[in-house]
Amino acid sequence: MRFAQASAGRYHTLAVGSDGHVYAWGNQASGGLGNSKNSGTATTPVRITENDAIKGKIFIAVSAGDAYSMALASDGTVYTWGSNGKGQLGNGTTDNSNEPVKA
């Protein structure tokens, strides 16, 4: 896999693959890897869960926060996942999400 763009957070890293999908690795704290799990570690890049929110989306950029993540789709929409105690996911809640949600 070749990567077009990457971002390093505190405990995890994100990258946009040449296939337009988002990949993550590192610590899964608060769902930051976006793979439907709340804990664990990925030592190699793992594609984030393709749920209904992002099905068919092509991504062009990512940004990794402390324990949350964001991805920009080619249509201009932003999707977020991970820790949300201060509303950083931008979805109108303070609930953590271990899968992508539309911001």
Secondary structure, DSSP 8 states (H G I E B T S, - for coil): --EEEEEE-SSEEEEEETTS-EEEEEE-GGGTT-SS-SS-EEEEEEE----TTTTT--EEEEEE-SSEEEEEETTS-EEEEE--TTSTT-SS----EEEEEE-
